[in-house]
Amino acid sequence: MVNKARKAERERGSKGARERGANSIHSISFADYLAQFQSALEKVLSDFNITSIKENQLAQLVKHYELMLRWNQRTNLTRIIEPVDAARLHYGESLFGAQFVGQAKTLLDIGSGAGFPGLPLAVALPEVEVTALEANQKKSLFLYEVKDALSLANFKIAGSRVEAFDLSTFERLTSRALDRADEMMPQVLKRMRAEQKLMLYCAPDMVDHLKKQTAEKLVIETHAIPQSDSRLIAIFSHI
């Protein structure tokens, strides 16, 4: 019954999104939007020196963007939807982090929202099992539809709050735009096992904040995100 109810809700959400999308974006201009996004994403991959994305993976990312556009007409998934901005800020940043996942085989995206960075990472790293942790029901329903549409066997969704979720089974933790991150991330660091790492997409002031708020001794490495003056990836681990 739960699966049937979830499927029905997803179908209603997708139908409503399509109807609203049709009212606000003419079919030709919508196709142009997708073409602009694909062109922008290809440029971002080149600018960020990301060479591992194959044609089928690029198509999956474009499909995710398409679904995000349609759903965003009725559900507030993200404010960043313009093709060039979305390609760089959502997809480029997310994919830039793939090189820092290392040998990990399990990754948890805390507060995944519309699927960033977890969805692009799942596409780029099919050998890694990625779980998107998202407590918002509408956003988690969106992620279920994306998983089905992209046939992503290595992408899972968990509809829970981070405070109540067991983090211990994942080799890598990541987060990009978690609400109240300044409050939640110190707690996440305290709960991390010695062998776990947190890959945080953030600004330098968040790194400074976590240093002050966390009593544990941490090893922190930072990597500047290309084409950004204020964004970086910080990787935290315990000494």
C-alpha positions in Angstrom: 0.0 0.0 0.0 2.8 2.4 0.8 4.5 1.8 -2.5 1.2 2.3 -4.4 0.5 5.5 -2.5 4.0 6.7 -3.2 3.7 5.9 -6.9 0.3 7.6 -7.1 1.7 10.8 -5.5 4.7 10.8 -7.8 2.4 10.4 -10.8 0.3 13.4 -9.6 3.4 15.4 -9.0 4.9 14.6 -12.4 1.5 15.3 -14.2 1.1 18.6 -12.4 4.6 19.6 -13.2 4.2 18.8 -16.8 0.9 20.8 -17.0 2.4 23.8 -15.4 5.6 23.4 -17.5 3.5 23.4 -20.6 1.7 26.6 -19.6 4.9 28.5 -18.8 7.4 27.1 -21.3 6.4 26.5 -24.9 7.6 23.2 -26.3 10.1 24.7 -28.7 11.6 27.0 -26.1 11.7 24.2 -23.6 13.7 22.1 -26.1 15.9 25.1 -26.6 16.4 25.3 -22.8 17.6 21.7 -22.7 19.9 22.3 -25.7 21.4 25.3 -24.0 21.9 23.4 -20.8 23.6 20.5 -22.6 25.9 22.9 -24.4 26.7 24.7 -21.1 27.3 21.5 -19.3 29.7 20.3 -22.0 31.6 23.5 -21.6 31.7 23.2 -17.8 33.0 19.7 -18.0 35.8 21.0 -20.3 36.5 24.0 -18.1 36.6 21.9 -14.9 38.8 19.3 -16.7 36.2 16.5 -16.0 37.0 14.0 -18.8 35.3 10.8 -17.5 31.7 11.6 -18.4 30.5 9.4 -21.3 27.7 10.2 -23.7 25.1 8.1 -21.9 26.0 9.7 -18.6 25.7 13.2 -20.1 22.2 12.2 -21.4 21.3 11.1 -17.8 22.3 14.5 -16.4 20.3 16.3 -19.1 17.3 14.2 -18.2 17.7 15.0 -14.5 17.8 18.7 -15.4 14.6 18.3 -17.5 12.8 16.7 -14.7 14.0 19.3 -12.3 12.7 22.1 -14.6 9.3 20.4 -14.8 8.9 19.7 -11.1 10.2 23.1 -10.2 7.0 24.6 -11.7 5.0 23.3 -8.7 7.6 22.3 -6.1 10.4 24.6 -4.9 13.4 22.3 -5.6 15.9 25.1 -6.4 16.2 28.7 -7.3 19.0 28.0 -9.8 17.4 26.8 -13.1 18.9 28.9 -15.8 20.9 26.6 -18.1 24.3 28.2 -17.7 24.0 28.8 -14.0 22.6 25.3 -13.3 25.3 23.6 -15.4 28.1 25.3 -13.5 26.7 25.6 -9.9 24.7 22.4 -9.6 26.3 19.9 -12.0 29.9 21.2 -12.4 30.4 21.6 -8.7 28.9 18.3 -7.9 30.9 16.4 -10.5 34.1 18.2 -9.4 33.8 16.3 -6.1 33.9 12.9 -7.8 37.7 12.8 -7.8 37.7 13.1 -4.0 35.5 10.1 -3.3 38.5 7.9 -3.5 38.1 4.2 -3.0 34.9 4.5 -1.1 32.0 2.3 -2.2 29.2 3.9 -0.2 28.3 7.6 0.0 25.6 9.5 1.9 24.3 12.8 0.5 22.9 14.7 3.6 20.1 17.0 2.7 20.1 16.1 -1.0 17.2 18.4 -2.1 17.0 18.2 -5.9 19.8 15.7 -5.9 23.0 17.7 -5.4 25.7 16.5 -5.2 24.5 12.9 -4.8 22.7 12.4 -8.2 25.6 13.6 -10.4 28.0 11.6 -8.3 25.9 8.5 -8.7 25.9 9.1 -12.5 29.6 9.7 -12.6 30.6 6.8 -10.2 28.4 3.8 -11.1 30.5 1.6 -8.8 29.6 3.7 -5.7 26.3 3.2 -3.9 24.9 6.7 -3.3 22.1 7.3 -0.8 20.3 10.6 -0.9 19.1 11.6 2.5 16.1 13.9 2.2 13.4 14.5 4.8 11.1 16.7 2.6 8.5 14.3 1.2 8.0 16.2 -2.1 11.7 16.4 -2.8 12.2 12.7 -1.9 9.3 11.8 -4.3 11.1 13.8 -7.0 14.3 11.8 -6.4 12.4 8.5 -6.7 11.1 9.6 -10.1 14.6 10.6 -11.2 16.0 7.3 -10.0 13.4 5.4 -12.1 13.7 7.7 -15.2 17.5 7.4 -15.2 17.5 3.7 -14.3 20.1 4.4 -11.6 20.6 1.1 -9.8 23.3 2.6 -7.5 21.1 5.5 -6.3 18.9 5.1 -3.2 16.7 7.5 -1.3 16.2 7.7 2.4 13.3 9.9 3.7 14.6 10.8 7.1 16.2 13.6 9.1 19.9 13.4 9.7 19.5 13.5 13.5 17.6 10.2 13.4 19.6 8.5 10.6 22.4 6.0 11.1 25.5 7.5 9.5 27.9 4.8 10.6 27.5 2.4 7.6 28.8 4.9 5.0 32.4 5.4 4.0 31.9 8.9 2.7 29.5 11.6 3.8 28.8 14.6 1.7 26.5 17.7 1.8 26.2 20.8 -0.3 23.2 23.0 0.7 21.8 21.6 4.0 19.4 23.8 5.9 21.0 25.0 9.2 24.3 23.5 8.1 26.1 25.6 10.7 24.1 23.8 13.4 24.0 20.3 11.8 27.5 19.8 10.6 29.2 20.0 14.0 26.9 17.1 15.1 27.7 15.1 12.0 31.4 15.5 12.6 31.0 14.3 16.2 29.1 11.2 15.0 31.7 10.2 12.4 33.8 7.1 12.9 37.5 7.3 12.6 37.6 5.8 9.1 34.8 8.0 7.7 35.3 11.3 5.8 33.0 14.2 5.2 33.2 16.0 1.9 31.5 19.3 2.3 30.8 21.8 -0.4 31.0 25.2 1.3 32.6 28.6 1.7 35.8 29.2 3.8 33.8 30.7 6.7 32.0 27.3 7.2 35.4 25.6 7.5 36.4 28.2 10.1 33.1 27.8 11.9 33.5 24.0 12.1 37.0 24.3 13.5 35.7 26.4 16.3 32.6 24.3 17.0 34.2 20.9 17.0 36.2 19.7 20.0 37.6 16.7 18.1 41.0 17.0 16.3 40.4 17.1 12.6 42.4 16.7 9.5 41.0 19.2 6.9 42.0 19.4 3.3 40.5 22.0 1.0 40.1 22.2 -2.8 39.0 25.4 -4.6 36.1 24.9 -7.0 37.0 26.2 -10.5 35.5 29.5 -11.6 34.6 30.4 -8.0 36.1 33.0 -5.7 34.2 31.7 -2.6 33.3 28.0 -3.0 35.4 25.1 -2.1 35.3 21.4 -1.2 36.5 20.7 2.3 37.3 17.1 3.3 37.1 16.4 7.1 38.5 13.3 8.9 39.4 12.5 12.5 43.1 12.2 13.5 
